[in-house]
Amino acid sequence: MSNGATGLKTPRIIFGSMARGAQDDAARVEVLQCAITNGLTTIDTAPLYDFGQAERQIALATKSLPHHAVQIFTKVGLRWDAGDHGDILFEFTDKDGSRRAVRRNSRPESICWEVEQSLERLQLETLDLVQIHQPDEHTPVKETMSALLDLRSAGKIRHIGVSNFSPAQIKTAQQALGEVPLASTQNEYSLVRRQIEAELLPLCRARNIGVLAYSPLAAGALTGSSKAQITQPMQEVIDNRLQPLAAEHGVSPAAIALAWVCQQPGVTAAIAGASTTAQVLQQANALDLTLAEQTLNRLTTEFARSPLEYPEFPPKGIYRKTRRLVGIALRKLRLRK
Ligand SMILES: NC(=O)c1ccc[n+]([C@@H]2O[C@H](COP(=O)([O-])OP(=O)(O)OC[C@H]3O[C@@H](n4cnc5c(N)ncnc54)[C@H](OP(=O)(O)O)[C@@H]3O)[C@@H](O)[C@H]2O)c1
């Protein structure tokens, strides 16, 4: 699939390097190499994934491959290591038991620093695509985009994208880039999570912006491997439609769900995660699987009746609670002065 405005090309399935369970480097490298060998030659990653380790594992998995055999898409704009700057996206407990916060930070100096760090971890001189991971309401988009344009001029990045941006934020980002096209936006999309259909997909189609659909298997809910809350109606569609269709086509339910995403108008590619080589091989079957119009429509209609109900990520409660605590702390500080 290609994005006309930029010339950026990618297979319709992108390998997502965010590991969902604990895996050592050797196991992750094996899964990554299996993906590349089987045609999933674009890899999506981020500094946030395992706090830098996912990018290091990609470097390990690709070090003996020829230049340009693999395309790396990474992201910047979420910091867990930069003090108190930026709104908290979510909190977590570190390996040593201390509470840490991941914050939105798309300030120009932070973006430039992150790109250098990713280049080093990935052992690359240029990143194929750099995406702003999450919008940062406290940094003008123009400043962030200007930093990315400078990095592009310096040859450190080839293309510029965004992730989790709303349609309005996408328009602002595109405007801030001026002559340089916004290559892509990365947003959640699957048979059971269809919010982007209303506005974002039509906008990106009209403006020739690539759409990279993340969590296309609903984080494993569609394949029965996740702890997500599957409702009874959804389970029935999986059992009575998805699984028989998979058997009919001689592929896995995962491949059918991926093909559905990839065939939706405006979608450039699906970014799928996998924890085993067997899962990767099943996903690779979706690279050239084309579902008939009637099959697509049936899946669309039947899954529309059973949207996925699972907790938002990051949990909204945590975000609100943290904001409240930060507000109280700031007020106390002001009173002390
Ligand atoms: N931009 C963002 O904010 C953002 C957010 C989320 C994800 N992403 C990107 O999208 C990628 C994928 O997202 P995701 O992991 O949330 O969702 P996903 O691709 O919808 O689900 C991946 C999970 O589905 C299961 N699975 C995959 N293939 C399977 C198969 N053939 N048979 C059975 N089960 C299978 C595995 O679960 P088990 O591991 O449990 O077996 C796997 O971990 C990430 O790696 C990341 O690159 C981006």
The ligand as an ORCA input file, in Angstrom:
! r2SCAN-3c Opt
* xyz 0 1
  N      -0.188      4.610     18.628
  C      -0.665      4.043     19.706
  O      -1.054      4.716     20.676
  C      -0.739      2.533     19.771
  C      -1.500      1.914     20.783
  C      -1.566      0.522     20.799
  C      -0.879     -0.207     19.846
  N      -0.130      0.418     18.884
  C       0.630     -0.340     17.849
  O      -0.195     -1.358     17.326
  C       0.420     -2.634     17.515
  C      -0.633     -3.700     17.721
  O      -1.473     -3.342     18.765
  P      -2.024     -4.331     19.885
  O      -0.986     -5.276     20.328
  O      -2.690     -3.438     20.863
  O      -3.218     -5.059     19.192
  P      -3.561     -6.220     18.170
  O      -2.599     -6.277     17.049
  O      -4.966     -5.977     17.894
  O      -3.439     -7.532     19.075
  C      -2.242     -8.204     19.260
  C      -2.507     -9.454     20.062
  O      -3.442    -10.300     19.387
  C      -3.110    -11.659     19.603
  N      -2.843    -12.277     18.294
  C      -2.122    -11.784     17.276
  N      -2.120    -12.637     16.230
  C      -2.839    -13.699     16.601
  C      -3.187    -14.931     15.973
  N      -2.777    -15.199     14.740
  N      -3.955    -15.788     16.654
  C      -4.384    -15.526     17.910
  N      -4.077    -14.387     18.571
  C      -3.310    -13.478     17.919
  C      -1.863    -11.674     20.487
  O      -2.292    -11.762     21.846
  P      -1.423    -12.551     22.949
  O      -0.101    -11.851     22.996
  O      -2.245    -12.393     24.183
  O      -1.311    -13.953     22.467
  C      -1.258    -10.307     20.214
  O      -0.435     -9.836     21.263
  C       1.384     -2.423     18.687
  O       2.423     -3.357     18.707
  C       1.869     -1.035     18.416
  O       2.894     -1.056     17.428
  C      -0.073      1.778     18.841
*
